[in-house]
Amino acid sequence: MNDFENLSISSAIEGLANKNFTSLELTEFFIKKIEKHNDLNCFITSTFDKAIEMAKISDQKIKENETRPLEGIPIGMKDLFCTNGVRTTAGSKILENFVPFYESTVSNNLWNSGAIMLGKTNMDEFAMGSANTTSFFGNVKNPLGSKVNKELVPGGSSGGSASAVSSGLCLGSTGSDTGGSIRQPASFCGLVGLKPTYGRCSRFGMIAFASSLDQAGPITKTVEDSALMLQAMVSFDKRDSTSSRQSIPDFSDYKKLSIKGKRIGIPKEYMIDGLNSDIKKIWDSGISWFKSEGAEILEISLPHTKSALPTYYIIAPAEASANLARYDGIRYGFRHNADDLNDLYEKTRGLGFGKEVKRRLMIGTYVLSAGYYDAYYLKALKVRKLISQDFEDSFKKCDLILTPTTPNVAFPIGEKQTNPIEMYLNDVLTVPASLAGLPAISVPSGFNSEKLPIGLQLIGKPFDEISVLGAGAVIEELRGF
Amino acid sequence: MSIDNSTVKKVAKLARIEINEEEETTLITELNNILGWVDELQQVNTDSVEPMLSVFNESMQMREDQAESNFDNSQILDNSPESNAGFFVVPKVVE
């Protein structure tokens, strides 16, 4: 059997088209690999029978020359996307037995493009976390930890998705990003993670965390794969009131993009205290790569950067407290019985939610409660406007913004567990683009002294994923590995 | 701004989450830390700044006011912890 471990989606598409191997062979390879690497805990639910069935259909389509864009490509689906007839948990006990009877638009789009579902990937509970340590189904391990003889976190919340791609258990996977949940784990696992513009991917059937921020995107090995998966995921969807009607480009056009003459902004406020020195070095290398390609580098200022994380930790919990009100133990999910209705709600939610989710629901409820709404929630909405305005102003001067993705590399499992704010600080460089709804990618750009990966982030103008991908490809070309 | 036992109890009640005494103690510390930290926003001048509820700036479209029935009753009830005769079952709420 071929070794498909290091295969990219684009080369798999080529191999399938040239009949070098079949989708069934690919799929069976990954099934065996997933079984062998159970210890990483990447998947909450595997769907191997379904995968084999889908692979056979794909092989038939290839034979009949009816190939769709992702025909026969085995992927992992974050367990946040509702999948018809397949358990969907969002990493929570409260949805432990939930089996949707409808399909999320993003997953549906992927299946219609010929992708194959290997299973549902592990994640932080309701996507609330940055280390994949809040999942009811246990933490996920970063496969790169074995390089340094440590058990490292894969990042979060899309930790299962990132770990699965990084360890070669699937060719690509879906993630969702509310404050960094695609980009941060991609960075920790040495992968490309893309959060498109808010509104590009439909939120229908994606279990809600903070609706004004949630956005789906791909986690892949290469920029080219990222463009391929993104193309399949996006669509206008009338079932999502904030789904965009903007025309959808051919994302592979990023290959035609010339970086020469492009203006790349370097925000001085991202040079935060506690930014790891290896990461700072890679950031400098990134600047020199773009310079060598003829891009113009300019220092820019995003003055409200410092306020982004506190703003996020008001807005996201507030929205979550409203969204997660639906888990009442009556219509679906876990129930703890009681004689009184309020008791039933309180016991169900007290036992059904994990610590971090409860903490955030408490914050969200508090900042929305009478007497505190103006001081916290309304204030945060105003600061969000200022943060968004900062980007708007900067994009009058530059075309793209280059920053590190995270202040540090992947850390050992168990670290940053005592003080929640320490964990929240992981997202300090990814949250601003989320608040402004901008497209942003993390691309592997180098390594620290222990050979752990470091990602650089590129933030683009609204709906300009093409430039983000194009600049990402420049990093890929010049980073020297 | 400081959160005490009674505030934590009140907020837990509003959020419909039962918490035990141990959780209550931890939450007092954690919520105070987090709220103390986000309090730095008070220093940002937001006079005459409009609150931003969403980054989405396309106009939302109206749809025809027509009922759609996408799912049947039994599919929906299949996920409920308890149902009877086509209804969700809850504890008795009226005497």
Interface residues (C-beta under 8 A of the other chain):
Chain A: N97 F98 V99 F101 Y102 Y198 G199 S212 K238 S241 T242 S244 R245 Q246 H304 S307 P310 T311 Y313 I314 S321 A325 D328 G329 I330 R331 Y332 G333 F334 R335 N337 A338 D339 D340 L341 N342 D343 L344 Y345 E346 K347 R349 G350 L351 F353 K358 R359 L361 M362 I363 G364 T365 Y366 S369 A375 Y376 L378 K379 A380 L381 K382 V383 R384 K385 L386 S388 N419 P420 I421 L435 A436 G437
Chain B: I3 T7 V8 V11 A12 K13 L14 A15 R16 I17 E18 I19 E23 L27 E30 L31 N33 I34 L35 W37 V38 D39 E40 L41 Q42 V44 T46 V49 E50 P51 M52 L53 S54 V55 F56 E58 M60 Q61 R63 N70 F71 Q75 I76 D78 N79 S80 P81 E82 F88 V90 P91 K92 V93
